[in-house]
Amino acid sequence: MADIAKKLKISKTTVSFILNGKAKEKRISDELIDKVFKHVKKDRL
């Protein structure tokens, strides 16, 4: 999570909320959610 946060210039906490399915209740934008998941998918390939 720290690597993703650093690469995308967001907090580790935000990445954690997104990856743990709590993004909506924390009002994280769909755009940022998509950005994180695209980064995760890209790194897994």
C-alpha positions in Angstrom: 0.0 0.0 0.0 2.8 2.4 0.8 4.2 2.0 -2.8 0.9 2.7 -4.3 0.3 5.7 -2.1 3.8 7.1 -3.0 3.4 6.5 -6.7 -0.1 8.1 -6.9 0.8 10.8 -4.3 -2.1 10.0 -2.0 -2.1 8.8 1.6 -1.7 5.2 2.7 -4.9 5.5 4.6 -6.8 6.4 1.4 -5.3 3.4 -0.4 -6.3 1.2 2.5 -9.9 2.5 2.4 -10.1 1.8 -1.3 -8.7 -1.7 -1.2 -10.8 -2.6 1.8 -14.0 -1.5 0.2 -14.6 1.5 2.4 -14.1 4.2 -0.2 -17.8 5.1 -0.6 -18.4 5.6 3.1 -15.3 7.8 3.3 -16.5 9.7 0.2 -13.5 9.0 -2.0 -14.1 9.9 -5.6 -14.8 7.3 -8.2 -12.0 8.7 -10.2 -9.5 8.1 -7.5 -10.8 4.6 -6.8 -10.4 3.8 -10.5 -6.9 5.2 -10.5 -5.8 3.0 -7.6 -7.4 -0.2 -9.1 -5.8 0.5 -12.5 -2.4 0.9 -10.8 -2.9 -2.3 -8.8 -3.9 -4.3 -12.0 -1.0 -2.9 -14.0 1.5 -3.9 -11.3 0.1 -7.4 -11.2 0.7 -8.1 -14.9 
